[in-house]
Amino acid sequence: MDQELPIRQPSLADQVYEIIVKGISNGAYPPGSLLPSENRLAERYNVSRPTIRAAFARLVERGFVNRQRGVGTFVAESPSIVNPLYQLLDMHERISDRGFTPGFMQLKSEIIEVEEDIAEKLTVDVGSPVLRIHKVFTADDEPIIMVINYIPSKVFQECFTMEHALAPGVTEPFFEFFAQQCNTNVKYLTSVISPDVVKNCHLPDVFDFDDAYTPLLVIEDIGYDESDVAVFLSIEYLVGEASSFHVIRHVENF
């Protein structure tokens, strides 16, 4: 195992956001209820009003709350829709949006010569060098997501060395890694989502299951940059409530 690392230290606004999300998730703030005022929350958490305002803006964006001018901020009637499929969210955000405290450990990182099936998905030559990383994400210290990332060396080789790429935690938060360290913006993903059971997935020992037929979801994502070039392949194994996501789907009027 390479090393167990925390995700980046969240900002004060992020911390307030996560506290309120947890309150919504555990029923402290039920649907339709009025949240405390900005002044009261600023005093409670010893932060500034702009910090509370930034946390509220994110709550509105994610559909947790509705703001009524001159009245206050109310918990949405359906606050569980927190991760529309069109939003690119790092694992830290996906877990914290469910009201859990996120954690991260990197099990292994290596440079490999890519085989045909992966090469085809990444549109690189067979045998090309690719960074492969095995990661586990936790919710309240419970392992819930296993991820294998494949990143072609051409994506990062002009920004830092292979040795740096292998260092624990370098690629987290994942989308920030591309934008800030590789000068590459991930524009969109194509995803294949499949149901499976633990027995078929060869999860590491940090996952402890009494039943080999425990269900899970396997998600294969290919990320593309603004030139429609594949910049990563990720295979995710999702187990448990904290790793779930929700999809907002719209129906056209006829």
N, C-alpha and C positions, 0 to 999 in steps of 0.2 A: 504494500500500500504506500503510495507516495506521501501523502500527508493529509490531515484533516484541517480544513481552513474555514474561517467564517466568510460569508459573502461580504462585500464592501459595507462599511458602516453606513446605515441609512441616515438620511438627513432628518432634522427635527420634524419637518412636515411629513416625511414618510413614517416616522415613528408615531405621530399623532394619528395619521391615517390608519395605520395598522391597529392601533388601540381601538379606534372607533369601529373598524370593520369587525374586530373580535367581539365588541359589544353588540353589534348587529347580529353576528352569527350565533352568539350564546343567549340571545333574547333580552339582554340588558336594555337594548333599544329596539323594541318590537316594531313591525311594519306600521306605518302611519303615525308613529310617535314623533314628538318634537325634540330635536337635539338641543343640548344646552347652547346658549349664545356664545358667540366668538369671545366675548369678554370673559365669560365664566370659564370656558375651556382654556383660554390663555392663562388665566390665574391658576387654574387647577394644575396645569402641566408646566407652569413657569416658563412660558414661551411668549413670543410676540403675537399680536393679532395677525400680521401678514403670514406668519407660520400657520396659524389656524386657517386663514383664508386659503392658503395653498393646499392644505389637506382637504378642505371642503371642495375645492375645485376638482381635485382628483376623485373624490367621492361622487360628485355630480357626473363627471366624465364616465365613470365606470357603472353608473346606474344605481348606486346604493341609495342616493338621497335626491330629493327635489327641493329647490330653493324657492321660496315665495317672498318677493320683495315686500318689506315692511312687516312681515309676519315671522319668518324664521326658516329653518332648515328641517325638513321632515324625512324620515326614513321611508324609502320607496315601498310600495305594497308588494313588489316582487324583487327584493334585493339580492336574490341568489344568482341572477344573471350577471356574472362579474367578469367573464372573459370571452367576449365575442371572438369567434374564430378568426376574424380578420385582423385582430390586434396581435402584434408581435411582442409578446411578453417574455422576459427572462423568467427562469424557474423561481428565482427569489420572489418576484412579483406574483407569479401564479399561486405560490404557496401562501404568501402573506395575504393575498386577496381572499383566501378561504378562511382567514382568521387564525392561522397557525404561525409559529415562529420558525423561519426557514433556517436550514443548515446545509453544509456541503462538505463532501470529502472526495478527493481525487484518488482513485484506486491505482491507476496505471496510466502512463503516457509513453508513447513510443513513435518513432518514425518507421513506417513500413513501406514496402514496395507493393503497391495496390494490385489486387487481383481483378480479373475481368469483370465480375458483376459490379463491384464498387466503381471501377474505372468507367464503366459505361454510364452509371448514374451521375458521376461527377464530370463526365466528358473530358477525361484525361487519358493518356496512354497507359496501357497495362505496364506495370513495373515502375510507374512514376512514384516519387516519394510523397507520402501522405502522412500527416499527423493524426494518430488515432489515440483518443483519450477515453478512459472508462471513468465515469463519475456516478456518485450516489448523492441524491438530495433527500433531506430529512424534513419532517414537520413535527415540531415539538420533540425533537431528538429521535423520532421514529422514521426509519428508512421507508420511503414511499415511491421513489422514482430512480430507476437505473437508466443512464444515458451513455451511449457510445457515439462520440463525435468523430467524423472523418473530415479533415480540412486539407486540401491540396497545398503543398509547400509554396506553390506560386502565389498563393493569396497573401502570405506573410513574409516570404523570404527577402523582400526588399526593405522590410521594416525592422526585422531583428533576426538573430541567428537561430539555427535549429536548436541549440542548447537552451536558449531563452524560451523557445516555444514549449520545451519539455518541462519547464519549471511548474510546480504545483500552483494551480489557481490562475495561471496567466490568462486563460480563455474565459474567465468569469468576471462580471456578468457577460453572457455570451454575445449579445448583440452590441454591447458597448465595446467588446474586444474587436469586432470587425470595424466599427465606426471610428474608434479612437486610436487603436493600435495598428490596424491594417489599412486605414483610409478607404474603407469599403463599406458602403451602406447596403444592408440587406433589404431589398425592395419587397420581396414576397416569398412565400413558401408553397411548394406543392406537397400534399400530405396524403399518405395512405394509412388508414386506421383499421386495425384488425383485432378482434377478440382472441384471447388465448388463455391458457392455464399455466400456472407456475412450472409444472412438470416439464414443459417444452422449452423453457426460456433460459435455463442455465444462469440463474441469478447468483451473485456472490453470496458468501456466507453471512454478510451483515444482514441479509434478509432471512428471517426465521419463520417458516410456515409449518403449521401442524398438518395441513392438508395440501398435498401436491396438486390438487385440482382446484385450488383457489383461483378465481378468474382474475384476469388483468387485461389491460389494453396495450397493444403494441402500435406505436406511431412511428412511421418512417417519414421524415421531413427532408426535402431538398431545398436549400436556400439559394436564392438567386440575387445577383446585384442589379444595379440600374441598367446594365447592358445585357441583362438576361443570361448571364454566365453563372453556372453553378459554383458556389463558393463553399458549401459544406453539405454533408449528409449526416443526419442524426437519426439514431434509432433509440426510441424511448420505451421503457417498460413502466407502466403506470399502475400502482396498486393503492387502493384505499381512497377514502373520501377527500383527503387533503390534496390529492393529485388530480381530482376531477376537474372538468371544465364544462362550460355551458355555451351553447350556440344560440345566437339570435338569428332567426330566419324570418324573412318577410314574404308575405303572400301578395302577388300582384292582383289588382282589381280587374275583373273582367267586364 
